[in-house]
Structure formats: C-alpha cells, structure tokens
Amino acid sequence: MTVKNFHTCPVNGVTRNLIVEQTSNTLLHVTPSEVASLKDGINFLKNKEKGNNFIIFKNGEALRACKNLCKHQGGTFIRDIEDLDNRTVRCTKHNWKLDVSTMKYVNPPDSFCQDELVIERDEENGISLVELNPPNPWETDTRIPMDLEAGELQITYLTHACMEVKLGEKYMVFDPWLIGPAFARGWWLLHEPPPDWLERLCHADLIYISHMHSDHLSYPTLRKLSVRRPDVPIFVGNTERPVFWYLDQSGVTLTNVNVVPFGVWQQVDEHLRFMILMDGVHPEMDTCIIVEYKGHKILNTVDCTRPNGGKLPKDVAIMMSDFAGGASGFPMTFSGGKFTEEWKSQFIKTERKKLLNYKAQLVKDLNPRIYCPFAGYFVEAHPSDKYIKETNLKNDAATLNKLINKTSDVITWTPKPGAVLDVGRLLKDPTDRDGIVDPPPGTKTFKDSWKFNTYLDEMYTSFNDEIFRYPSWVKEYFTWAGFKDYNLVVRVIETDDDFVDLPQGYSCLVDFFDLSFPTERPSRDHPYEEIRCRATVMRHVVKKGLLWDDLYIGFQTRNQRNPDIYHHQFWNHFQIKLPLSPPNWDAFLERDRQNRPKEQNCSLM
C-alpha cells in the first residue's frame, strides 16, 4: 500500500521555524509582610479576587512557585501527610505527588515536570508571581466577523466525536468513527449514525482527525471510505508519534493525508481557514482545532486534557468538548487492596462530578456563544463487558448543559444523530426555533445491533497464529517493545473472556530491570504488577504490534499492583512509544524453527 502526498504543510510555501516574543501576566502579588510570614517548605496562597491557588516553596532566601493545579488532570494539591520534609504535595484527584522543591512529579516517578512561575522581587512592594505567555497564534491576521446567512454555517451531528460542518460551499468532517469498535472490542457506538454517513464522508472537502485513538481514527470507517474515495483530503497535527503510524499495516489506502504544523493558519479559501493546536499534557499525541469561517470561530477541544496548555480563545461562536468520563481502565479493571466495589463506585461518582463542574467552569470562563458536549457517546456493548457497562457510569450531556445554563447565557445543544445546528441563525437570535433542527420523526437514535463477529473475526485469527505455538514469542515481543532499565516486574496471564486462566495459556514474568524472563520473581525489592489479559485481544495486539490502549482503555485487562503505584514510564511506553513497525514475525518463525520446542496451542473456553 502506497501513501501519496504525505507531507508537512508549509507556511506561505516555506517551512520555517518562528521566533516569537513572550508577554507576561502577573497572577499574584505578595506583600512584604506576607513574604516575611512564608515558612520554610511548602506555602499555599490564593488570589482571592480571581480564585486562583498557588504554591510557593521556600528554602532559606530561595523561592520557587507554581499554580496549584495538577498537570495530569487539573486536580488540586494538598499537603502530603506522608512527607516529613515538607517538600511534596498530593493531588486530590488521583494521588499524584509533586516535589515542589524540584517541580518534578515523584508519583508517578519520572513523568511530568510542573510549569514554574517567574518570581519578580521588589524590596519595597514584595514579590509577584508572573506567568510568561507566548502570543495566541489565532490572533495572527485577526478578522472581523461577517454577517452569516441562514444555512451558511451549519453543524450536523453524526455520532460520538464526528461532526459534519458546512462552511459556505465547503464541508468539513471531524473524527469519523461511524462503524465497528474502538479500543479492540471495548467501545461501541451509542448512537446510530445517519444512514447516509458514507456519502457525507465521500462528499467532504476536508477531514480532520485529532489523534490516533480508535474512537477518532477508526480504520473500519476509513476502510469503507477509502474504497469509495481514497483521495479525500485528511488533515492531522504534526505530533511526535504520527497519527497514521499504523496506516501501512491497516490495509486502508488513503492517498491525501496532510500533516500540518501547530499554531499556523491553514487557508482553505477566501473565508475559511483552520489551525491545529497541541495538548499541553500529551503533546506527543493529542490535538485540538480552531476552524474559522468569515471571522466566526469554532473551537473543538476534542479529548485534550489541557488544550494548548490552557490558552484558548474566548467568545468563540461555538465550542465543542468531551464531557462523559469513563474513558480509562482505571479503576474498573483494578482489584485488590483498596479497590473494593464500594471504593470504585464512590471514586467514579466523585470523578464524574468533578469533571462536570470542571467542564461547566471552562465553558463559563471561555464564554462561547454556543456549546455542544460530544466525544462521549460510547457504550461497552459486548456481552462479556456487562460488568464494565454497569460499573463505568458516565456523565450525561443534558445534565452538563443544565449546569452551564444555571450560571451563564451560553446556548447549549445536546445533539442527536442527524440533528442540525444553524450557527448563523442562533448568533442573530438565540430563540430562533429554526436554529436547531431535530432529525426527522422516526429517526433511530440509539444502536441496538453492533455485528460483533464482523469486526472480531480478525482477533480470533490472530489467536491461532503459528507464532503462539512457540513460548519464545514472549522474549521476541518484549525485546521488540524495547522497554527496560526500570525496576518493575510484570506477570502477564492469558485468560478467556471471563478472565479465567486458560488451561494451556501463557503466564509469563517479565523483569524490566534487565529485560529478563525469570520463572520466579527476583529476590531484590521490586514493584510488581499482575496483568490478566483476554488472550484473543492480547495476541492480536502482540501480533500486530499495536499500542496497549487497546488493552487498557478497552477494558481487556484485570490488574493488581503492589505497591499501589502508577508506573507512568511503563504504561506511557506501551501506550504511546512502541516502535512504529511491528515485530518481524516471519523472521522469528524462520530463525531456528526446527530447534525451538513447540507448545500445544491453548483453546478458548
């Protein structure tokens, strides 16, 4: 399969690095008396006018400062009662710990560094906490909004994160996941897309795909599209790990994939342009987008944890963002220790409430004219995932919109498949009944059939592949993966769909300290994780060299860890940093095939 026109888009015909000047923003002023009262170690401060919280670490005369905002998912830090040196704080959301003396996270170790604030000193007036701000890229070549005719700027909801946007004579589609599962077999579409979804994709002038997660980059969907129109223009951000890293192996023939730089307007026609921005927490993979038509901006933050590092345009015409939660294997797939059913239930309830309040506050702060929650309409529909479906409760879009309506004048839209929002009409008159057109009466909203076997047969084929008759596939695979020099021992256990050990399945130990494969756990002190995997999915991931998001986010594992520590380096490697090319299994089979003992292949129960 050949990919043509796979390139980095230049700026005005020239690819160049831009040097920009930064502006600064004073976030908090601390008076001389308040400075004098700072204690050695951690100090919590608050800007009472703006409600912002900060942390200052004092070591003699030296000061360091940061926002009281966890870089992981925006939680608030409190004192860590286990820290006797008064150096670390603990996040109330997921117990991540930050050493404020170094601005490095110590739990999980070797993960993020906290963004540090500049401290400006004035002997007479105290100190100021200052944040350096690069210029907002969307303010380049600012355009005054023009009047819109009815029907000129319309948004049609298809399903999940997929929207069709009519922009004058052009049509743009976001993140087309319209058939099949995502994350192996863990996620399935909640909504039934309009029956003409394929025609809509084929008619698109451009398609934006935000990132490589399979609820946004859907190869079953793209396979259908590529048969009909392989040259449809597709645009992705220039992330560290290419969005289409798996394209050559997928069997999908797309010939017009365009990789564009971040923060640069891409001009489509006289009135239409767009700009892709990176995520501040996961810049290696996540992106969001601003689309502008006749000066009216559409902000789509997609799944970004901190889109553009939290710097976003205000007062846009329409904003879209995720809202549901539940897009992780944590804590539903964990057991042992604190992970009782009661603890999980309370944790999920609390997290979903925090997410609702966070999204409502974000919408209030950015003040778009119209807001639409999307990218959360999935369901764990496979019968084997009944436990996850019942446990992994998600936020309701209508509930979030009601919360927003209590504190702001933002127009909210809870979309249904095939529903159309006319931006021009609502901007002129928020009460215009024709501004939102529901689907025709009788239109099917929710899916009740997913054709599971149609999409899962390939996994069963992988399960019976010849490579798994040789126990040495374990060493071959993890050597290919390349993760080592980390004190962690993992046992991977193959199971059936109910997570019961397969009678002749593999149970292997991997010591990532030296990338060895012992028969027993080493005698040295070491963290230990036990990962029970559905064998059909695990073997498919191994054979294809896929990322472990299919296992973890797809709810295909059951996990125990001792001690209860999240090993960021390990999971980050297997979820994001695996080699771009799959293992060479042909060479594996040819190499000493006659001398390698076979094991009888295990059977599914």
Secondary structure, 3 states (H helix, E strand, C coil): CCCCCCEECCECCECCCCCCCCEEEEEEEECHHHHHCCCCEEEEEEECCCCEEEEEEEECCEEEEEECCCCCCCCCEEECCCCCCCCEEEECCCCCEEECCCCEEEECEEEEECCEEEEEEECCCEEEEEEEECCCHHHCCCCCCCCCCCCCEEEEEEECCEEEEEECCEEEEECCCCCCCECCCCEEECECCCCCHHHHHHHCCEEECCCCCCCCCCHHHHHHHHHHCCCCCEEEECCCCCCCCCHHHHCCCCCCEEEECCCCCEECCCCEEEEEEEECCCCCCCEEEEEEECCEEEEECCCCCCEHHHCCCCCCCEEEECCCCCCCCCCCCECCCCCCHHHHHHHHHHHHHHHHHHHHHHHHHHCCCEEEECCCCEECCCHHHHHHHHHCCCCCHHHHHHHHHHHCCCEECCCCCCCEEEHHHHHHCCCCHHHEECCCCCCCCECCCCCHHHHHHHHHHHHCCHHHHCCCHHHHHHHHHCCCCCCCEEEEEEECCCCCECCCCCEEEEECCCCECCCCCCCCCCCEEEEEEEHHHHHHHHHHCCCCHHHHCCCCEEEEEECCCCCHHHHHHHHHCCCCCCCCHHHHHHCCHHHCCCCCCCCCC
